[in-house]
Amino acid sequence: MAKYIIAHDVGTSGNKAVLVDTEGHVHGKCFEPYKTHFPNPGWAEQEPVDWWNAVTRTTKLLLEKAGVFPNDVLCITYSTQMLGIIPMDSKEGPLRRAIIWLDNRAGEQAERLMRKFLSPGVFALIAGTTLCGKDGMPKLLWLKGEEPEIYNKMCCFLDVAGYLFYRSTGNMVMEWTGASVFGIDLKKKTWLDSIFKYVGLDPRKFPPLVRSIDKVGELTKEAAKECGLLQGTPVIAGAGDAPCAAVGSGAVGEGEGHVYLGTSGWVGVVTERMPQGKCGAATIHSADPNKAFLFAETEAAGGCIQWIADEFYKAEKKDPNIPNVYALMDNEVAKIPPGSNYLLFTPWIYGERAPIDDCYVRASFLNLSAEHTREDLLRAVYEGVAYNIRWIVEIVEKEFKFPMPYLKVIGGGAKGKPWMQILADVTHRKIETVSDPQEAGAVGAALVAAVGLGIYPDFESLRKVVKVDRAFEPQSENSEIYDSLFHSYKEVYSNLRNFYRKLNKERFDKAVCEEVLS
C-alpha cells in the first residue's frame, strides 16, 4: 500500500495542499485562497485563522479527491511564506492580525536600528544585508513602540509556520529557516540574544528553535478532527518557502542554484559557506541542517504578470469562452518581437530587495509611445522580470563566485513556454524546468519530511529524485536586442532612485502620521 505525505504550501494568496508520495510524485492538489488586508499604504496583514481554515479544508478535500485513507498519511508538513509576525498569548492565541512579509511599515524603525551600529558587517550578520521596513526586527520594534500593550502581553511571537505548528500540535516553536530571517547565529543555531537586548527586544519573546527535519509534535485530537486525519499523525517542521523550493528544484548539492518564479521570485544557492549579504542578497539557513542558503529575492515576478492580467485583461478574465487568461497572454506574447518594440518595464511594484535593495522604488514603463499596443506592454512585463533575474544571476556569479551555467526554474512561471524562452534569451543560459514546477515548494517540503522520517539518509540523496522535464536553449539571434535593452534597464534605477524615494517616502510618512493622529 502506497504511503503519502501531505505538504501545505502556505503562500501569500492562499494555501495549496499537495499529496506527495515518498518518491516526490504529486498525486493530488487542492487550493483555497484567503484575503490580504491593506489597512494603510505600505501595510499588509492577514488573519492567522484564515491559514488554518485553508489548511483544514484543503486537507479534507485532498483526501476525498484522491481517495486516500487517513492511515495512508505518513505525516503532515509545511512550506510557508516567511517573515510573518503573529504576537501570541499562551491562553488566547493570536493577539492581532499577522504582519506579513509584504508589509513595509517599519522603515523608520529600520533606519533607527541601523544607526545604533557602527559597522555594516553587523547588519549582514543579522539580516544578510542592510535593513528595511520589511525586515523582522524593525517590525518587532514597530510592534513594541506602536502597540506596546500587545508586545508586553505576548508570551512570544510566531511566524506563519510557527502558528500552524501551534494549531496542529499545541507547541510554540520556530523552525531554523524561518528564524534565520529574524536573527540566528547560523553556525551555533541559536538566537542572537545579545543583539536583541542591544536593540531593545526581549529575547524571552523569541520561541524555541527546531530543525526542518524535526518532528514538532503530533496532530492533536481537535486538529486531527478538523483535518480529517488520525490523532497522533506526525507533524514534521518543513521550512520556509524559498528553502523548500530549493529542495523541490533538485538543486541541493554544494553551490547548486535555482530560480523561482511565483508571486515573488528569487535566485537561491545552497552552500556550506556563509557568504556575507550584499546587493540585496541575504544568507539565511537552508532546509538542509548542514548548509546555508544564499537568497536573492525580487519582490514581484509572477505578481507582475497577475497585475497586468487583472488590469489589462479584465474582459478576457470574465469571458466564459476563455478558460485560462494566462494561456491567452502567453499566445499574445509570442507574437510580439523580442524587445517589445523598445519598451522597458521595471517590475518593482512592491519595492525591491534584489538586485537593488530599496523599499521605496516602484515599477515603471519607460519609452512608452502611442505606437505601443497592449500586447507590447504585456511582453515588456515578461521581459522586465527576466532582466531583473539576469541582473541577480550576474550578482550571484560576480559578487559571490557561484557559477550558474544553467538555470533550474520552478514556480508557476515555469509553466509558461514563452516566458521560459524569454528568460533563456535574456540570460543567455539554458533553462531547465521540473515536472509540476508550481508544486515544487510543496514537493520540497515533502522531501524534507521524508529525510526527517528516515526515508532518505540525507539531502544529497534527493538530487536523483527530482527530474528535469523540459529545457529551453537561448536563441542567439535575440542576444543583441536583449543585451542592449538590459544595459538600459540597469541604468533606470540609478537615474530614478532619488525620484522614487522622494515620492514614496513622503507618501508613506504621511500615511503613518495620519494613522497616529487617528
C-alpha positions in Angstrom: 0.0 0.0 0.0 1.4 3.4 -1.0 2.1 5.9 1.7 1.8 9.7 1.3 2.9 13.0 2.8 0.5 15.9 2.9 2.5 19.1 2.3 0.9 22.5 2.6 2.3 25.4 0.6 1.0 28.4 2.6 1.7 31.3 0.4 0.6 35.0 0.1 -2.6 34.4 -2.0 -3.7 31.1 -0.5 -2.8 27.6 0.7 -2.2 24.7 -1.6 -2.4 21.2 -0.2 -0.4 18.6 -2.1 -0.4 14.9 -1.8 3.1 13.6 -2.4 4.4 10.0 -2.4 7.9 9.2 -1.0 9.4 9.4 -4.5 8.3 13.0 -4.8 5.4 12.4 -7.3 2.3 14.5 -7.0 -1.0 12.6 -6.6 -3.4 15.4 -5.9 -3.6 19.0 -5.0 -6.2 21.5 -3.7 -6.1 25.3 -3.3 -8.0 27.7 -1.1 -7.4 31.5 -1.3 -7.5 33.9 1.6 -7.6 37.6 1.9 -4.7 40.1 2.4 -5.7 43.3 4.2 -4.0 46.6 3.3 -5.1 49.0 6.1 -2.6 51.7 5.2 -0.2 52.3 2.3 2.8 50.0 2.7 1.0 47.8 5.2 0.0 44.1 4.6 -1.8 41.9 7.1 -3.6 38.5 7.1 -5.8 36.7 9.6 -3.9 33.6 11.0 -7.1 31.7 11.4 -7.6 32.0 7.6 -4.4 30.0 7.1 -5.5 27.3 9.4 -9.0 27.1 7.9 -7.5 26.8 4.5 -5.2 24.0 5.7 -8.0 22.0 7.3 -10.4 22.4 4.4 -7.9 21.6 1.7 -6.6 18.6 3.7 -10.1 17.1 3.9 -10.8 17.8 0.2 -7.4 16.4 -0.9 -8.1 13.1 0.9 -11.6 12.9 -0.6 -10.5 13.7 -4.2 -7.5 11.3 -4.1 -9.4 8.5 -2.4 -6.7 8.3 0.3 -7.4 7.0 3.8 -6.1 8.8 6.9 -3.9 5.8 7.8 -2.1 6.1 4.4 -0.7 9.5 5.5 2.8 9.3 7.0 2.9 12.9 8.2 1.8 16.5 7.5 4.4 19.3 6.8 4.6 22.9 5.7 6.3 25.2 3.3 5.3 28.8 4.3 5.7 32.4 3.4 8.5 33.9 5.6 8.8 37.0 7.8 5.3 36.9 9.2 4.8 38.1 12.8 2.0 36.8 14.9 2.1 38.0 18.6 0.9 35.1 20.7 -0.7 34.8 24.2 -0.3 31.5 25.9 -4.1 31.2 26.5 -5.7 33.5 24.0 -3.6 32.7 20.9 -3.0 35.4 18.3 -3.3 38.9 19.7 -3.7 40.7 16.4 -3.6 40.1 12.7 -0.3 38.8 11.3 2.1 41.4 9.8 3.2 39.6 6.7 6.4 39.8 4.5 4.9 42.3 2.1 4.4 44.8 4.9 6.7 47.9 4.8 5.5 49.8 7.9 8.8 49.7 9.9 11.0 51.9 7.7 11.6 54.4 10.5 12.5 51.6 12.9 14.9 50.1 10.4 16.8 53.4 10.0 16.8 54.0 13.7 18.1 50.5 14.4 20.9 50.8 11.8 22.1 54.0 13.5 22.7 52.0 16.7 25.6 50.2 14.9 28.9 51.3 13.6 29.6 48.5 11.1 27.6 47.3 8.1 29.0 43.9 8.9 26.7 43.7 11.8 23.7 44.2 9.5 24.9 41.3 7.4 25.2 39.1 10.5 21.6 39.9 11.4 19.8 40.0 8.0 22.4 39.3 5.3 22.1 42.9 4.0 21.0 46.4 5.2 17.7 46.5 7.0 14.5 48.0 5.6 10.9 48.3 6.8 10.0 44.8 5.6 12.5 43.1 7.9 11.7 41.2 11.0 13.5 43.1 13.8 12.3 46.5 12.6 8.7 45.2 12.6 9.1 43.8 16.1 10.4 47.2 17.2 7.4 48.8 15.5 5.1 46.5 17.5 6.9 47.4 20.7 6.7 51.1 20.0 3.3 51.4 18.4 1.3 48.6 20.1 3.1 48.2 23.4 0.1 46.6 25.1 0.3 43.7 22.6 4.1 43.5 22.7 4.1 43.3 26.5 1.2 40.8 26.7 2.6 38.3 24.1 4.5 35.3 25.5 6.3 35.1 22.2 5.8 35.8 18.5 5.5 33.2 15.8 5.9 33.2 12.1 3.4 31.6 9.7 4.9 28.1 10.1 5.1 28.5 13.9 1.4 29.4 14.0 0.5 26.3 12.0 2.7 24.1 14.3 0.7 25.6 17.2 -2.7 24.8 15.7 -1.5 21.4 14.6 0.2 20.3 17.8 -0.2 22.9 20.5 3.5 23.6 20.6 5.0 27.1 20.0 8.3 26.8 18.2 10.1 28.3 15.2 12.0 26.4 12.5 15.6 27.3 11.6 15.0 28.8 8.2 12.1 30.9 9.4 14.1 32.0 12.4 17.1 33.0 10.4 15.3 35.9 8.8 14.8 37.4 12.3 18.3 36.7 13.6 20.1 33.4 14.5 23.7 32.5 14.6 24.0 30.3 11.5 26.9 28.3 13.0 25.7 27.9 16.6 22.0 27.7 15.6 20.9 30.0 18.5 19.0 33.2 18.7 21.2 36.4 18.6 20.1 37.3 22.2 22.8 39.9 22.7 21.8 41.7 19.5 18.1 41.6 20.6 18.9 43.0 24.0 21.1 45.8 22.5 18.3 47.0 20.1 15.7 46.8 22.8 13.9 43.5 22.1 13.2 40.9 24.9 14.9 37.6 24.0 12.3 35.8 26.1 9.8 36.6 23.4 11.6 34.5 20.8 10.3 30.9 20.7 12.4 27.7 20.9 14.1 26.5 17.7 13.7 23.3 15.7 15.2 21.9 12.5 13.3 21.5 9.3 13.5 17.7 9.6 12.4 17.6 13.2 9.1 16.2 14.4 7.5 19.2 16.1 4.7 17.1 17.6 1.6 15.2 16.6 -1.8 16.2 15.5 -4.0 16.9 18.5 -7.4 15.4 18.7 -9.0 18.7 17.7 -6.6 19.3 14.8 -6.9 15.8 13.5 -10.7 16.0 13.5 -10.6 19.3 11.6 -8.2 17.9 9.0 -9.8 14.5 8.7 -6.6 12.8 9.8 -5.7 10.4 12.6 -4.9 11.9 16.0 -1.2 11.4 16.5 -0.2 11.9 12.9 3.4 13.3 13.0 3.9 16.9 12.1 7.4 17.5 10.5 8.5 21.1 10.5 9.3 21.6 6.8 10.8 25.0 6.0 10.3 28.5 4.6 9.0 28.7 1.0 12.4 29.5 -0.6 14.4 26.8 1.2 11.7 24.3 0.4 11.6 25.3 -3.2 15.3 24.8 -3.4 14.8 21.2 -2.4 11.9 20.8 -4.8 14.1 22.1 -7.7 16.6 19.3 -7.0 19.4 21.9 -6.5 20.5 20.6 -3.2 24.2 20.0 -3.8 27.1 22.3 -2.8 26.9 25.6 -4.8 23.9 24.5 -6.8 21.3 27.2 -7.6 17.8 27.6 -8.9 15.3 30.3 -9.9 11.8 30.6 -8.5 9.0 32.5 -10.4 5.9 32.7 -8.3 4.1 35.8 -6.9 7.6 36.8 -5.8 10.8 35.4 -7.3 14.3 34.7 -6.3 17.7 33.2 -7.2 18.9 30.8 -4.5 22.1 28.8 -3.9 22.7 26.1 -1.3 26.2 26.2 0.2 28.3 25.1 3.2 29.9 28.6 3.0 28.5 31.5 5.0 28.6 34.3 2.4 28.0 37.8 3.7 25.0 39.5 2.2 25.3 42.4 -0.3 23.4 43.8 -3.3 20.1 42.9 -1.6 21.1 39.2 -1.3 20.9 37.6 2.2 22.2 34.5 3.7 19.6 32.5 5.7 19.5 28.9 6.8 18.9 26.1 4.3 16.4 23.4 4.8 19.4 21.2 5.0 20.6 21.5 8.6 24.2 21.4 7.4 24.0 24.2 4.9 23.2 27.9 4.4 21.1 29.4 1.7 22.2 32.4 -0.3 18.9 34.0 -1.2 18.4 37.0 -3.6 14.7 37.8 -3.8 12.8 40.0 -6.2 9.5 41.1 -4.6 7.3 40.7 -7.6 7.8 38.2 -10.5 4.6 36.4 -11.2 2.9 39.2 -9.2 3.6 41.5 -12.2 2.0 39.0 -14.6 -1.0 38.8 -12.3 -1.2 42.6 -12.1 -1.3 43.1 -15.9 -3.8 40.2 -16.2 -6.1 41.9 -13.6 -5.8 45.4 -15.0 -5.4 44.9 -18.8 -7.3 41.7 -19.4 -10.3 42.1 -17.2 -12.8 41.4 -20.1 -10.9 38.2 -21.1 -10.9 37.0 -17.5 -14.6 37.3 -17.3 -15.2 35.7 -20.7 -16.5 32.1 -20.3 -15.1 31.2 -23.6 -11.5 31.9 -22.3 -10.9 29.3 -19.7 -7.3 30.4 -19.0 -6.3 34.0 -19.5 -2.7 33.3 -18.8 -2.6 30.8 -21.7 -4.1 33.6 -23.9 -1.5 36.0 -22.7 1.3 33.5 -23.5 0.0 33.2 -27.0 -0.1 37.0 -27.5 3.4 37.5 -26.0 4.8 35.0 -28.6 3.5 37.3 -31.4 5.5 40.4 -30.3 9.1 40.7 -31.4 11.9 40.5 -28.7 12.4 43.8 -27.0 8.7 44.8 -27.1 9.4 47.4 -29.7 12.0 49.1 -27.3 9.6 49.3 -24.4 11.0 48.7 -20.9 9.2 47.7 -17.7 10.8 47.6 -14.3 9.0 45.0 -12.1 9.3 46.8 -8.7 5.6 47.0 -7.9 6.1 46.2 -4.2 9.5 47.9 -3.8 12.6 45.7 -4.2 15.2 43.6 -2.3 17.4 42.3 -5.2 19.1 43.2 -7.4 18.6 46.6 -5.7 17.6 46.9 -2.1 15.1 49.7 -1.9 11.7 49.7 -0.2 10.7 53.0 -2.0 11.4 52.1 -5.6 8.4 51.3 -7.8 7.6 49.9 -11.2 7.6 52.0 -14.4 7.1 51.6 -18.2 9.8 53.5 -20.0 9.9 54.7 -23.6 6.2 54.3 -24.0 4.7 55.8 -27.1 1.4 56.0 -29.0 2.8 53.3 -31.2 2.8 50.7 -28.5 0.0 48.2 -28.1 -1.4 46.4 -25.1 0.5 43.4 -26.2 3.7 45.3 -26.3 3.1 46.3 -22.6 2.4 42.6 -21.8 5.6 41.3 -23.3 7.6 44.1 -21.7 6.4 42.9 -18.3 7.6 39.3 -19.1 10.9 40.7 -20.2 11.2 43.1 -17.3 11.1 40.3 -14.8 13.7 38.4 -17.0 16.0 41.4 -16.9 15.7 41.5 -13.1 16.6 37.8 -12.9 19.6 38.3 -15.2 20.9 41.1 -13.0 20.5 38.9 -9.9 22.3 36.0 -11.6 25.2 38.3 -12.5 25.4 39.4 -8.9 25.5 35.8 -7.6 28.2 34.9 -10.1 30.4 38.0 -9.8 29.9 39.0 -6.1 29.6 35.6 -4.6 31.6 33.4 -7.0 28.8 30.8 -7.6 28.8 30.0 -11.3 25.3 29.4 -12.8 25.9 28.0 -16.3 22.2 26.9 -16.5 19.1 27.8 -14.5 16.7 25.4 -13.0 13.4 27.2 -12.8 10.4 26.4 -10.7 7.2 28.0 -9.6 4.1 28.8 -11.6 6.0 31.0 -14.1 7.9 27.9 -15.2 4.8 26.5 -16.8 4.7 29.2 -19.5 6.8 28.3 -22.5 7.1 31.8 -24.0 8.3 33.2 -20.6 10.9 30.4 -20.3 12.2 31.1 -23.8 12.4 34.9 -23.0 14.3 34.0 -19.8 16.7 31.8 -21.8 17.3 34.5 -24.4 17.7 37.4 -21.9 20.1 35.5 -19.6 22.0 33.6 -22.3 21.5 30.4 -20.3 19.9 27.1 -20.8 16.7 26.9 -18.8 15.5 23.6 -17.2 12.1 23.1 -15.6 10.9 20.2 -13.5 7.6 18.2 -13.5 4.9 20.0 -11.6 7.0 23.2 -11.2 4.2 25.1 -9.5 4.2 22.4 -6.7 8.0 22.5 -6.2 7.6 24.2 -2.8 5.2 21.5 -1.5 7.2 18.7 -3.1 10.3 20.1 -1.5 8.6 20.3 1.9 7.5 16.6 1.5 11.1 15.6 0.6 12.4 17.5 3.7 9.8 15.5 5.7 10.9 12.3 4.0 14.5 12.9 5.2 13.1 13.6 8.7 11.2 10.3 8.6 14.4 8.5 7.6 13.2 7.5 4.2 16.2 9.2 2.7 19.6 9.4 4.6 20.4 13.0 3.7 19.7 15.9 1.3 22.3 14.9 -1.2 20.4 11.8 -2.0 17.4 13.9 -3.1 19.3 15.1 -6.2 18.3 11.9 -8.0 14.7 12.1 -7.0 13.8 15.4 -8.8 13.9 15.0 -12.6 14.2 17.7 -15.4 11.1 17.8 -17.5 11.8 20.5 -20.2 14.7 22.5 -21.4 15.0 25.8 -23.3 18.1 26.9 -25.2 18.9 30.6 -25.7 18.4 31.8 -29.3 21.5 33.7 -30.4 19.6 35.9 -32.9 17.9 37.6 -29.9 21.0 38.4 -27.9 21.8 41.8 -29.5 18.5 43.4 -28.7 18.3 41.9 -25.2 21.9 42.9 -24.3 21.2 46.5 -25.5 18.0 46.8 -23.5 19.4 45.1 -20.5 22.1 47.7 -20.3 19.5 50.4 -20.5 17.4 48.6 -17.9 20.2 48.7 -15.4 20.5 52.5 -15.8 16.9 53.1 -14.8 17.4 52.7 -11.0 20.5 54.9 -10.7 18.8 57.6 -12.7 15.4 57.5 -10.8 16.3 56.3 -7.3 16.1 59.7 -5.8 12.8 60.4 -7.5 11.2 57.2 -6.2 12.4 57.8 -2.7 11.2 61.4 -2.6 7.8 60.5 -4.0 7.1 57.4 -1.9 8.8 58.2 1.4 6.6 61.3 1.6 3.6 59.2 0.8 4.4 56.5 3.4 5.4 59.0 6.1 2.1 60.9 5.6 0.1 57.7 5.9 1.9 56.8 9.2 1.2 60.3 10.6 -2.4 60.1 9.7 -2.7 56.7 11.3 -1.1 58.0 14.5 -3.4 61.1 14.6 -6.5 59.0 14.1 
